[in-house]
Amino acid sequence: MSVSCESCTSPRVTRISITMTEGDVVDFTSCHRCEHKTYATGGRPLPLERVMSMAGRKK
Ligand SMILES: [Zn+2]
């Protein structure tokens, strides 16, 4: 599966999967050309504020 930037459509992106503290897996995509960053979970876009709340969640 090829990945391209949602902003500039460049294929030069890095995609990594991040496992959050409670097991949620977030796909993080970063563009090398325009530095646009996106987050998604389960194939759906994830707003940055959700990512932050997940990352900052305390046990
Ligand atoms: Zn881009």
N, CA, C, O and the ligand as a Tripos MOL2 file, in Angstrom:
@<TRIPOS>MOLECULE
protein
  237   235    60     0     0
PROTEIN
NO_CHARGES

@<TRIPOS>ATOM
      1 N           0.8470   -1.2010    0.0000 N.3       1 MET1
      2 CA          0.0000    0.0000    0.0000 C.3       1 MET1
      3 C           0.8780    1.2440    0.0000 C.2       1 MET1
      4 O           1.7060    1.4230    0.8920 O.2       1 MET1
      5 N           0.6990    2.0930   -0.9890 N.am      2 SER2
      6 CA          1.4930    3.3060   -1.0510 C.3       2 SER2
      7 C           0.8130    4.4130   -0.2560 C.2       2 SER2
      8 O          -0.4120    4.4840   -0.1620 O.2       2 SER2
      9 N           1.6430    5.2630    0.3060 N.am      3 VAL3
     10 CA          1.1520    6.3600    1.1170 C.3       3 VAL3
     11 C           1.6290    7.6580    0.5020 C.2       3 VAL3
     12 O           2.7850    7.7640    0.0910 O.2       3 VAL3
     13 N           0.7590    8.6410    0.4330 N.am      4 SER4
     14 CA          1.1820    9.9460   -0.0510 C.3       4 SER4
     15 C           0.6620   11.0240    0.8940 C.2       4 SER4
     16 O          -0.2700   10.8160    1.6710 O.2       4 SER4
     17 N           1.3120   12.1920    0.7910 N.am      5 CYS5
     18 CA          0.9560   13.3020    1.6580 C.3       5 CYS5
     19 C          -0.4510   13.8170    1.3290 C.2       5 CYS5
     20 O          -0.7890   14.0090    0.1600 O.2       5 CYS5
     21 N          -1.2580   14.0360    2.3530 N.am      6 GLU6
     22 CA         -2.6070   14.5560    2.1320 C.3       6 GLU6
     23 C          -2.5840   16.0080    1.6870 C.2       6 GLU6
     24 O          -3.5360   16.4950    1.0770 O.2       6 GLU6
     25 N          -1.4910   16.6990    1.9930 N.am      7 SER7
     26 CA         -1.4110   18.1250    1.7010 C.3       7 SER7
     27 C          -0.8430   18.4000    0.3120 C.2       7 SER7
     28 O          -1.4410   19.1440   -0.4660 O.2       7 SER7
     29 N           0.3180   17.7980   -0.0090 N.am      8 CYS8
     30 CA          0.9840   18.1080   -1.2790 C.3       8 CYS8
     31 C           1.0440   16.9020   -2.2060 C.2       8 CYS8
     32 O           1.5670   17.0110   -3.3150 O.2       8 CYS8
     33 N           0.5260   15.7680   -1.7840 N.am      9 THR9
     34 CA          0.4840   14.4980   -2.5290 C.3       9 THR9
     35 C           1.8640   13.9100   -2.8170 C.2       9 THR9
     36 O           1.9830   13.0020   -3.6400 O.2       9 THR9
     37 N           2.8890   14.4020   -2.1660 N.am     10 SER10
     38 CA          4.2140   13.8120   -2.3310 C.3      10 SER10
     39 C           4.2320   12.3940   -1.7680 C.2      10 SER10
     40 O           3.6890   12.1430   -0.6930 O.2      10 SER10
     41 N           4.8630   11.4580   -2.5030 N.am     11 PRO11
     42 CA          4.9950   10.0960   -1.9520 C.3      11 PRO11
     43 C           6.1330    9.9840   -0.9460 C.2      11 PRO11
     44 O           6.3360    8.9290   -0.3460 O.2      11 PRO11
     45 N           6.8640   11.0590   -0.7670 N.am     12 ARG12
     46 CA          8.0070   11.0190    0.1510 C.3      12 ARG12
     47 C           7.5460   11.2820    1.5820 C.2      12 ARG12
     48 O           7.7490   12.3650    2.1300 O.2      12 ARG12
     49 N           6.9320   10.2820    2.1600 N.am     13 VAL13
     50 CA          6.4430   10.4090    3.5260 C.3      13 VAL13
     51 C           7.0060    9.2750    4.3660 C.2      13 VAL13
     52 O           7.3770    8.2210    3.8510 O.2      13 VAL13
     53 N           7.0610    9.5110    5.6450 N.am     14 THR14
     54 CA          7.4180    8.4710    6.6030 C.3      14 THR14
     55 C           6.1630    8.0860    7.3560 C.2      14 THR14
     56 O           5.4480    8.9520    7.8610 O.2      14 THR14
     57 N           5.8930    6.8100    7.4330 N.am     15 ARG15
     58 CA          4.7440    6.3620    8.2200 C.3      15 ARG15
     59 C           5.2230    5.4210    9.3080 C.2      15 ARG15
     60 O           5.9060    4.4310    9.0450 O.2      15 ARG15
     61 N           4.8560    5.7450   10.5200 N.am     16 ILE16
     62 CA          5.1660    4.8590   11.6330 C.3      16 ILE16
     63 C           3.9160    4.6240   12.4410 C.2      16 ILE16
     64 O           3.0220    5.4690   12.4870 O.2      16 ILE16
     65 N           3.8550    3.4760   13.0760 N.am     17 SER17
     66 CA          2.7360    3.1680   13.9570 C.3      17 SER17
     67 C           3.1810    3.3380   15.3950 C.2      17 SER17
     68 O           4.2030    2.7950   15.8130 O.2      17 SER17
     69 N           2.4050    4.0960   16.1430 N.am     18 ILE18
     70 CA          2.7130    4.3740   17.5350 C.3      18 ILE18
     71 C           1.6620    3.6810   18.4020 C.2      18 ILE18
     72 O           0.4620    3.8300   18.1740 O.2      18 ILE18
     73 N           2.1190    2.9340   19.3860 N.am     19 THR19
     74 CA          1.1780    2.3320   20.3250 C.3      19 THR19
     75 C           1.0850    3.2080   21.5580 C.2      19 THR19
     76 O           2.0700    3.4280   22.2630 O.2      19 THR19
     77 N          -0.1160    3.7030   21.8020 N.am     20 MET20
     78 CA         -0.3260    4.5860   22.9330 C.3      20 MET20
     79 C          -0.3520    3.7810   24.2410 C.2      20 MET20
     80 O          -0.3570    2.5500   24.2390 O.2      20 MET20
     81 N          -0.3670    4.5170   25.3450 N.am     21 THR21
     82 CA         -0.2270    3.8880   26.6580 C.3      21 THR21
     83 C          -1.2820    2.8240   26.9350 C.2      21 THR21
     84 O          -1.0040    1.8440   27.6260 O.2      21 THR21
     85 N          -2.4750    3.0030   26.4090 N.am     22 GLU22
     86 CA         -3.5350    2.0280   26.6890 C.3      22 GLU22
     87 C          -3.8110    1.1010   25.5180 C.2      22 GLU22
     88 O          -4.8680    0.4740   25.4430 O.2      22 GLU22
     89 N          -2.8440    1.0200   24.5970 N.am     23 GLY23
     90 CA         -2.9190    0.0280   23.5390 C.3      23 GLY23
     91 C          -3.5150    0.5120   22.2330 C.2      23 GLY23
     92 O          -3.5910   -0.2570   21.2750 O.2      23 GLY23
     93 N          -3.9420    1.7720   22.1660 N.am     24 ASP24
     94 CA         -4.4300    2.3110   20.9100 C.3      24 ASP24
     95 C          -3.2640    2.4650   19.9330 C.2      24 ASP24
     96 O          -2.2230    3.0170   20.2890 O.2      24 ASP24
     97 N          -3.4360    1.9810   18.7120 N.am     25 VAL25
     98 CA         -2.3790    2.1100   17.7130 C.3      25 VAL25
     99 C          -2.7080    3.2740   16.7910 C.2      25 VAL25
    100 O          -3.7810    3.3210   16.1890 O.2      25 VAL25
    101 N          -1.7810    4.2060   16.6870 N.am     26 VAL26
    102 CA         -1.9620    5.3930   15.8630 C.3      26 VAL26
    103 C          -0.9280    5.3810   14.7460 C.2      26 VAL26
    104 O           0.2670    5.2320   15.0010 O.2      26 VAL26
    105 N          -1.3880    5.5390   13.5120 N.am     27 ASP27
    106 CA         -0.4750    5.6640   12.3790 C.3      27 ASP27
    107 C          -0.1150    7.1270   12.2010 C.2      27 ASP27
    108 O          -0.9840    7.9730   11.9880 O.2      27 ASP27
    109 N           1.1650    7.4120   12.2900 N.am     28 PHE28
    110 CA          1.6670    8.7660   12.1610 C.3      28 PHE28
    111 C           2.3540    8.8990   10.8020 C.2      28 PHE28
    112 O           3.2660    8.1330   10.4920 O.2      28 PHE28
    113 N           1.9270    9.8590   10.0000 N.am     29 THR29
    114 CA          2.5230   10.0870    8.6900 C.3      29 THR29
    115 C           3.1220   11.4850    8.6360 C.2      29 THR29
    116 O           2.4460   12.4710    8.9290 O.2      29 THR29
    117 N           4.3970   11.5630    8.2580 N.am     30 SER30
    118 CA          5.1030   12.8370    8.1900 C.3      30 SER30
    119 C           5.6600   13.0300    6.7910 C.2      30 SER30
    120 O           6.3280   12.1410    6.2620 O.2      30 SER30
    121 N           5.3950   14.1730    6.1900 N.am     31 CYS31
    122 CA          5.8350   14.4580    4.8180 C.3      31 CYS31
    123 C           7.2210   15.0900    4.8210 C.2      31 CYS31
    124 O           7.5010   16.0060    5.5930 O.2      31 CYS31
    125 N           8.0910   14.5780    3.9340 N.am     32 HIS32
    126 CA          9.4450   15.1310    3.8400 C.3      32 HIS32
    127 C           9.4590   16.4560    3.0870 C.2      32 HIS32
    128 O          10.3750   17.2610    3.2580 O.2      32 HIS32
    129 N           8.4520   16.6820    2.2570 N.am     33 ARG33
    130 CA          8.4720   17.8590    1.4020 C.3      33 ARG33
    131 C           7.8920   19.0860    2.0940 C.2      33 ARG33
    132 O           8.5140   20.1480    2.1100 O.2      33 ARG33
    133 N           6.6900   18.9360    2.6720 N.am     34 CYS34
    134 CA          6.0330   20.1110    3.2520 C.3      34 CYS34
    135 C           5.8940   20.0090    4.7780 C.2      34 CYS34
    136 O           5.3810   20.9230    5.4240 O.2      34 CYS34
    137 N           6.3580   18.8860    5.3440 N.am     35 GLU35
    138 CA          6.3160   18.6590    6.7940 C.3      35 GLU35
    139 C           4.8940   18.5690    7.3470 C.2      35 GLU35
    140 O           4.6730   18.7130    8.5490 O.2      35 GLU35
    141 N           3.9370   18.3290    6.4560 N.am     36 HIS36
    142 CA          2.5660   18.0950    6.9030 C.3      36 HIS36
    143 C           2.5310   16.7770    7.6790 C.2      36 HIS36
    144 O           3.1010   15.7750    7.2480 O.2      36 HIS36
    145 N           1.8640   16.7960    8.8130 N.am     37 LYS37
    146 CA          1.7900   15.5980    9.6380 C.3      37 LYS37
    147 C           0.3360   15.1940    9.8490 C.2      37 LYS37
    148 O          -0.5260   16.0310   10.1150 O.2      37 LYS37
    149 N           0.0880   13.9120    9.7270 N.am     38 THR38
    150 CA         -1.2700   13.4290    9.9630 C.3      38 THR38
    151 C          -1.2280   12.2230   10.8950 C.2      38 THR38
    152 O          -0.2410   11.4920   10.9670 O.2      38 THR38
    153 N          -2.3160   12.0500   11.5890 N.am     39 TYR39
    154 CA         -2.4790   10.9020   12.4740 C.3      39 TYR39
    155 C          -3.7630   10.1920   12.0870 C.2      39 TYR39
    156 O          -4.7490   10.8230   11.7050 O.2      39 TYR39
    157 N          -3.7350    8.8680   12.1900 N.am     40 ALA40
    158 CA         -4.9340    8.1000   11.8940 C.3      40 ALA40
    159 C          -4.9580    6.8790   12.7860 C.2      40 ALA40
    160 O          -3.9190    6.3890   13.2280 O.2      40 ALA40
    161 N          -6.1510    6.3990   13.0410 N.am     41 THR41
    162 CA         -6.2910    5.1670   13.7990 C.3      41 THR41
    163 C          -7.3640    4.3150   13.1430 C.2      41 THR41
    164 O          -8.4620    4.7910   12.8550 O.2      41 THR41
    165 N          -7.0360    3.0500   12.9110 N.am     42 GLY42
    166 CA         -7.9630    2.1540   12.2480 C.3      42 GLY42
    167 C          -8.3610    2.6410   10.8730 C.2      42 GLY42
    168 O          -9.4780    2.3840   10.4240 O.2      42 GLY42
    169 N          -7.4530    3.3490   10.1870 N.am     43 GLY43
    170 CA         -7.7130    3.8430    8.8460 C.3      43 GLY43
    171 C          -8.5230    5.1330    8.8070 C.2      43 GLY43
    172 O          -8.8650    5.6160    7.7280 O.2      43 GLY43
    173 N          -8.8350    5.6960    9.9790 N.am     44 ARG44
    174 CA         -9.6020    6.9400   10.0280 C.3      44 ARG44
    175 C          -8.7090    8.0760   10.5130 C.2      44 ARG44
    176 O          -7.8470    7.8610   11.3660 O.2      44 ARG44
    177 N          -8.9000    9.2660    9.9850 N.am     45 PRO45
    178 CA         -8.1100   10.4140   10.4490 C.3      45 PRO45
    179 C          -8.3660   10.6870   11.9250 C.2      45 PRO45
    180 O          -9.4770   10.5220   12.4280 O.2      45 PRO45
    181 N          -7.3270   11.1000   12.5870 N.am     46 LEU46
    182 CA         -7.4220   11.3520   14.0200 C.3      46 LEU46
    183 C          -7.0170   12.7980   14.2950 C.2      46 LEU46
    184 O          -5.8920   13.1930   13.9900 O.2      46 LEU46
    185 N          -7.9250   13.5920   14.8690 N.am     47 PRO47
    186 CA         -7.5740   14.9860   15.1760 C.3      47 PRO47
    187 C          -6.4300   15.0570   16.1720 C.2      47 PRO47
    188 O          -6.3100   14.2180   17.0650 O.2      47 PRO47
    189 N          -5.5950   16.0670   16.0060 N.am     48 LEU48
    190 CA         -4.4060   16.1930   16.8510 C.3      48 LEU48
    191 C          -4.7570   16.2710   18.3300 C.2      48 LEU48
    192 O          -4.0280   15.7510   19.1750 O.2      48 LEU48
    193 N          -5.8610   16.9140   18.6370 N.am     49 GLU49
    194 CA         -6.2290   17.0240   20.0590 C.3      49 GLU49
    195 C          -6.5470   15.6670   20.6770 C.2      49 GLU49
    196 O          -6.3200   15.4450   21.8670 O.2      49 GLU49
    197 N          -7.0820   14.7520   19.8460 N.am     50 ARG50
    198 CA         -7.3260   13.3910   20.3290 C.3      50 ARG50
    199 C          -6.0040   12.6860   20.5890 C.2      50 ARG50
    200 O          -5.8550   11.9710   21.5800 O.2      50 ARG50
    201 N          -5.0340   12.8930   19.6800 N.am     51 VAL51
    202 CA         -3.7250   12.2750   19.8640 C.3      51 VAL51
    203 C          -3.1110   12.7480   21.1650 C.2      51 VAL51
    204 O          -2.5780   11.9550   21.9420 O.2      51 VAL51
    205 N          -3.1910   14.0620   21.3960 N.am     52 MET52
    206 CA         -2.5980   14.6360   22.5970 C.3      52 MET52
    207 C          -3.2660   14.1040   23.8580 C.2      52 MET52
    208 O          -2.5930   13.8170   24.8490 O.2      52 MET52
    209 N          -4.5810   13.9740   23.8210 N.am     53 SER53
    210 CA         -5.2780   13.4730   24.9990 C.3      53 SER53
    211 C          -4.9560   12.0070   25.2440 C.2      53 SER53
    212 O          -4.8880   11.5610   26.3890 O.2      53 SER53
    213 N          -4.7570   11.2520   24.1490 N.am     54 MET54
    214 CA         -4.3800    9.8430   24.3000 C.3      54 MET54
    215 C          -2.9710    9.7230   24.8350 C.2      54 MET54
    216 O          -2.6950    8.9040   25.7110 O.2      54 MET54
    217 N          -2.0730   10.5520   24.2980 N.am     55 ALA55
    218 CA         -0.6710   10.4860   24.7070 C.3      55 ALA55
    219 C          -0.4940   10.9370   26.1440 C.2      55 ALA55
    220 O           0.4010   10.4660   26.8450 O.2      55 ALA55
    221 N          -1.3480   11.8490   26.5820 N.am     56 GLY56
    222 CA         -1.1930   12.3950   27.9190 C.3      56 GLY56
    223 C          -2.0260   11.6920   28.9680 C.2      56 GLY56
    224 O          -2.0260   12.0730   30.1380 O.2      56 GLY56
    225 N          -2.7370   10.6580   28.5370 N.am     57 ARG57
    226 CA         -3.6170    9.9550   29.4660 C.3      57 ARG57
    227 C          -2.8110    9.2470   30.5510 C.2      57 ARG57
    228 O          -1.8370    8.5460   30.2770 O.2      57 ARG57
    229 N          -3.2420    9.4500   31.7630 N.am     58 LYS58
    230 CA         -2.5390    8.8300   32.8820 C.3      58 LYS58
    231 C          -3.2790    7.5910   33.3620 C.2      58 LYS58
    232 O          -4.5040    7.5060   33.2780 O.2      58 LYS58
    233 N          -2.5230    6.6480   33.8580 N.am     59 LYS59
    234 CA         -3.1510    5.4260   34.3560 C.3      59 LYS59
    235 C          -3.6100    5.6040   35.7920 C.2      59 LYS59
    236 O          -4.1640    4.6760   36.3830 O.2      59 LYS59
    237 ZN          3.4890   17.1450    1.8780 Zn       60 ZN60
@<TRIPOS>BOND
     1     1     2 1
     2     2     3 1
     3     3     4 2
     4     3     5 am
     5     5     6 1
     6     6     7 1
     7     7     8 2
     8     7     9 am
     9     9    10 1
    10    10    11 1
    11    11    12 2
    12    11    13 am
    13    13    14 1
    14    14    15 1
    15    15    16 2
    16    15    17 am
    17    17    18 1
    18    18    19 1
    19    19    20 2
    20    19    21 am
    21    21    22 1
    22    22    23 1
    23    23    24 2
    24    23    25 am
    25    25    26 1
    26    26    27 1
    27    27    28 2
    28    27    29 am
    29    29    30 1
    30    30    31 1
    31    31    32 2
    32    31    33 am
    33    33    34 1
    34    34    35 1
    35    35    36 2
    36    35    37 am
    37    37    38 1
    38    38    39 1
    39    39    40 2
    40    39    41 am
    41    41    42 1
    42    42    43 1
    43    43    44 2
    44    43    45 am
    45    45    46 1
    46    46    47 1
    47    47    48 2
    48    47    49 am
    49    49    50 1
    50    50    51 1
    51    51    52 2
    52    51    53 am
    53    53    54 1
    54    54    55 1
    55    55    56 2
    56    55    57 am
    57    57    58 1
    58    58    59 1
    59    59    60 2
    60    59    61 am
    61    61    62 1
    62    62    63 1
    63    63    64 2
    64    63    65 am
    65    65    66 1
    66    66    67 1
    67    67    68 2
    68    67    69 am
    69    69    70 1
    70    70    71 1
    71    71    72 2
    72    71    73 am
    73    73    74 1
    74    74    75 1
    75    75    76 2
    76    75    77 am
    77    77    78 1
    78    78    79 1
    79    79    80 2
    80    79    81 am
    81    81    82 1
    82    82    83 1
    83    83    84 2
    84    83    85 am
    85    85    86 1
    86    86    87 1
    87    87    88 2
    88    87    89 am
    89    89    90 1
    90    90    91 1
    91    91    92 2
    92    91    93 am
    93    93    94 1
    94    94    95 1
    95    95    96 2
    96    95    97 am
    97    97    98 1
    98    98    99 1
    99    99   100 2
   100    99   101 am
   101   101   102 1
   102   102   103 1
   103   103   104 2
   104   103   105 am
   105   105   106 1
   106   106   107 1
   107   107   108 2
   108   107   109 am
   109   109   110 1
   110   110   111 1
   111   111   112 2
   112   111   113 am
   113   113   114 1
   114   114   115 1
   115   115   116 2
   116   115   117 am
   117   117   118 1
   118   118   119 1
   119   119   120 2
   120   119   121 am
   121   121   122 1
   122   122   123 1
   123   123   124 2
   124   123   125 am
   125   125   126 1
   126   126   127 1
   127   127   128 2
   128   127   129 am
   129   129   130 1
   130   130   131 1
   131   131   132 2
   132   131   133 am
   133   133   134 1
   134   134   135 1
   135   135   136 2
   136   135   137 am
   137   137   138 1
   138   138   139 1
   139   139   140 2
   140   139   141 am
   141   141   142 1
   142   142   143 1
   143   143   144 2
   144   143   145 am
   145   145   146 1
   146   146   147 1
   147   147   148 2
   148   147   149 am
   149   149   150 1
   150   150   151 1
   151   151   152 2
   152   151   153 am
   153   153   154 1
   154   154   155 1
   155   155   156 2
   156   155   157 am
   157   157   158 1
   158   158   159 1
   159   159   160 2
   160   159   161 am
   161   161   162 1
   162   162   163 1
   163   163   164 2
   164   163   165 am
   165   165   166 1
   166   166   167 1
   167   167   168 2
   168   167   169 am
   169   169   170 1
   170   170   171 1
   171   171   172 2
   172   171   173 am
   173   173   174 1
   174   174   175 1
   175   175   176 2
   176   175   177 am
   177   177   178 1
   178   178   179 1
   179   179   180 2
   180   179   181 am
   181   181   182 1
   182   182   183 1
   183   183   184 2
   184   183   185 am
   185   185   186 1
   186   186   187 1
   187   187   188 2
   188   187   189 am
   189   189   190 1
   190   190   191 1
   191   191   192 2
   192   191   193 am
   193   193   194 1
   194   194   195 1
   195   195   196 2
   196   195   197 am
   197   197   198 1
   198   198   199 1
   199   199   200 2
   200   199   201 am
   201   201   202 1
   202   202   203 1
   203   203   204 2
   204   203   205 am
   205   205   206 1
   206   206   207 1
   207   207   208 2
   208   207   209 am
   209   209   210 1
   210   210   211 1
   211   211   212 2
   212   211   213 am
   213   213   214 1
   214   214   215 1
   215   215   216 2
   216   215   217 am
   217   217   218 1
   218   218   219 1
   219   219   220 2
   220   219   221 am
   221   221   222 1
   222   222   223 1
   223   223   224 2
   224   223   225 am
   225   225   226 1
   226   226   227 1
   227   227   228 2
   228   227   229 am
   229   229   230 1
   230   230   231 1
   231   231   232 2
   232   231   233 am
   233   233   234 1
   234   234   235 1
   235   235   236 2
@<TRIPOS>SUBSTRUCTURE
     1 MET1         2 RESIDUE 1 A MET
     2 SER2         6 RESIDUE 1 A SER
     3 VAL3        10 RESIDUE 1 A VAL
     4 SER4        14 RESIDUE 1 A SER
     5 CYS5        18 RESIDUE 1 A CYS
     6 GLU6        22 RESIDUE 1 A GLU
     7 SER7        26 RESIDUE 1 A SER
     8 CYS8        30 RESIDUE 1 A CYS
     9 THR9        34 RESIDUE 1 A THR
    10 SER10       38 RESIDUE 1 A SER
    11 PRO11       42 RESIDUE 1 A PRO
    12 ARG12       46 RESIDUE 1 A ARG
    13 VAL13       50 RESIDUE 1 A VAL
    14 THR14       54 RESIDUE 1 A THR
    15 ARG15       58 RESIDUE 1 A ARG
    16 ILE16       62 RESIDUE 1 A ILE
    17 SER17       66 RESIDUE 1 A SER
    18 ILE18       70 RESIDUE 1 A ILE
    19 THR19       74 RESIDUE 1 A THR
    20 MET20       78 RESIDUE 1 A MET
    21 THR21       82 RESIDUE 1 A THR
    22 GLU22       86 RESIDUE 1 A GLU
    23 GLY23       90 RESIDUE 1 A GLY
    24 ASP24       94 RESIDUE 1 A ASP
    25 VAL25       98 RESIDUE 1 A VAL
    26 VAL26      102 RESIDUE 1 A VAL
    27 ASP27      106 RESIDUE 1 A ASP
    28 PHE28      110 RESIDUE 1 A PHE
    29 THR29      114 RESIDUE 1 A THR
    30 SER30      118 RESIDUE 1 A SER
    31 CYS31      122 RESIDUE 1 A CYS
    32 HIS32      126 RESIDUE 1 A HIS
    33 ARG33      130 RESIDUE 1 A ARG
    34 CYS34      134 RESIDUE 1 A CYS
    35 GLU35      138 RESIDUE 1 A GLU
    36 HIS36      142 RESIDUE 1 A HIS
    37 LYS37      146 RESIDUE 1 A LYS
    38 THR38      150 RESIDUE 1 A THR
    39 TYR39      154 RESIDUE 1 A TYR
    40 ALA40      158 RESIDUE 1 A ALA
    41 THR41      162 RESIDUE 1 A THR
    42 GLY42      166 RESIDUE 1 A GLY
    43 GLY43      170 RESIDUE 1 A GLY
    44 ARG44      174 RESIDUE 1 A ARG
    45 PRO45      178 RESIDUE 1 A PRO
    46 LEU46      182 RESIDUE 1 A LEU
    47 PRO47      186 RESIDUE 1 A PRO
    48 LEU48      190 RESIDUE 1 A LEU
    49 GLU49      194 RESIDUE 1 A GLU
    50 ARG50      198 RESIDUE 1 A ARG
    51 VAL51      202 RESIDUE 1 A VAL
    52 MET52      206 RESIDUE 1 A MET
    53 SER53      210 RESIDUE 1 A SER
    54 MET54      214 RESIDUE 1 A MET
    55 ALA55      218 RESIDUE 1 A ALA
    56 GLY56      222 RESIDUE 1 A GLY
    57 ARG57      226 RESIDUE 1 A ARG
    58 LYS58      230 RESIDUE 1 A LYS
    59 LYS59      234 RESIDUE 1 A LYS
    60 ZN60       237 GROUP 0 **** ****
